[in-house]
Amino acid sequence: MTDKNLKNKMASVYGPAVKDFFNDLESHNFTDEELNAVPALFLPGWGEAYSTSVLKIAIAGKETLSWAHALGDSLLTDFNAVKNNTYTPELSCKRFRADGPAEWLNPFWQYAAAAIGKVFDQNKFSILEKDSPILRSIAWFNGHAVETEKSAEVKSQIDEGKITSERLQTIQDLADKHGLSRFDTFIKVFQPHVILYFYRDSEGQSLRNLSEEYGCEFRQSWGDGEAIREYQMGDTIILNMRHTTWMRHGNMKEKVCAELVANILQIRRVLERLGAIGQFYSVDTMSAQVWRDWVSIVRNEADEYECVNDLDLSHHLMLTVARELCKTKSTMTAQTLVLLLNEVTKFRNDQWLYSPNGRGPCKSVASAFHAYHDQGNLEDAKNIAEAFRKLNGEVAYE
């Protein structure tokens, strides 16, 4: 699935659900003051490389971090946008990509980055760099699409009499009813292999949508005091932890949390999707299975991508491979890359085939590098520059 297709799928599922949600709010006669007292909806966000990621990891938290009111947005803003047909379901995604964890650097994302870093054998600060290919390949979801009463932002509105706790709970219930806060909705659209869910409360609100009713099964607990509870929903593993606010008050260090997460994923064989860290892939030395895995990646992406022409498709496929390589600090010979591209059915039908000999492969890499660089996509150009090598190990794009 391409990023464009994922955006369309997300909009087709969440868009109608948002409309039904606000129609229900209208039938409950919520006033403008009440709707304006609650920050705007939080819907999933994701990086531009998530759709093509071999291992799809999603991070889930509790609520919106008071984003919306800080930006002047509220449920009233959303309500009016829906009525005027101007509502954009991917708004959270745009904010995630424009700012994101690299800008926020709060304890929540540091715990999340430490866990992901353990999986990819990188430190959390590398994960949280703005151009990190790993950061650009994860998705973000929250257990509450609407902020709860425990949010300082909302609590102040209740204290000022702008909305009651009971009315706020009605909004929460309607968000659940229409799937905006539910894991099954998120999984239907994003199909992650694993969700790291940093939220567990004593009232059970955090687990309200992780039940058999929604096709979710509890598997087992891990660590001291049920540090992590493992659930299965379809093909997705959900690792439920306590909120990072609780953990960082001397209850569970980042390192301990990260090691336990990585250990569980290792036992469940999820990490086998990644391949080895720090590999130098060459067609002369890779196994037949590894070759088939890479061929599958480029063929599947080629089938989904809506290309302008064969050159556009070839550049996109080079970027797809480069992103996967950079996530594991691996590299690949330019010769191996073009041989992979030659396995794409469209290229064969169009007789758009690359010569694996001489300077041909390196020129192809250079073409993709300059195309992305000249378009201002510097992170993508950097991925291509770092991923592909000459036979002697030197960079291929120069």
Secondary structure as GFF3:
##gff-version 3
##sequence-region A 1 398
A	DSSP	alpha_helix	3	27	.	.	.	ID=ss1
A	DSSP	alpha_helix	32	36	.	.	.	ID=ss2
A	DSSP	beta_strand	45	46	.	.	.	ID=ss3
A	DSSP	three_ten_helix	50	52	.	.	.	ID=ss4
A	DSSP	beta_strand	57	61	.	.	.	ID=ss5
A	DSSP	alpha_helix	67	70	.	.	.	ID=ss6
A	DSSP	alpha_helix	75	83	.	.	.	ID=ss7
A	DSSP	alpha_helix	91	98	.	.	.	ID=ss8
A	DSSP	alpha_helix	101	104	.	.	.	ID=ss9
A	DSSP	alpha_helix	107	120	.	.	.	ID=ss10
A	DSSP	alpha_helix	124	127	.	.	.	ID=ss11
A	DSSP	three_ten_helix	135	137	.	.	.	ID=ss12
A	DSSP	beta_strand	138	142	.	.	.	ID=ss13
A	DSSP	alpha_helix	152	159	.	.	.	ID=ss14
A	DSSP	alpha_helix	165	177	.	.	.	ID=ss15
A	DSSP	alpha_helix	183	190	.	.	.	ID=ss16
A	DSSP	beta_strand	194	198	.	.	.	ID=ss17
A	DSSP	three_ten_helix	205	207	.	.	.	ID=ss18
A	DSSP	three_ten_helix	212	214	.	.	.	ID=ss19
A	DSSP	beta_strand	216	222	.	.	.	ID=ss20
A	DSSP	beta_strand	228	233	.	.	.	ID=ss21
A	DSSP	beta_strand	236	241	.	.	.	ID=ss22
A	DSSP	alpha_helix	244	246	.	.	.	ID=ss23
A	DSSP	pi_helix	247	251	.	.	.	ID=ss24
A	DSSP	alpha_helix	254	267	.	.	.	ID=ss25
A	DSSP	three_ten_helix	270	273	.	.	.	ID=ss26
A	DSSP	beta_strand	280	281	.	.	.	ID=ss27
A	DSSP	alpha_helix	288	304	.	.	.	ID=ss28
A	DSSP	alpha_helix	310	327	.	.	.	ID=ss29
A	DSSP	beta_strand	331	333	.	.	.	ID=ss30
A	DSSP	alpha_helix	334	341	.	.	.	ID=ss31
A	DSSP	alpha_helix	345	349	.	.	.	ID=ss32
A	DSSP	alpha_helix	360	374	.	.	.	ID=ss33
A	DSSP	alpha_helix	378	387	.	.	.	ID=ss34
A	DSSP	beta_strand	388	389	.	.	.	ID=ss35
###
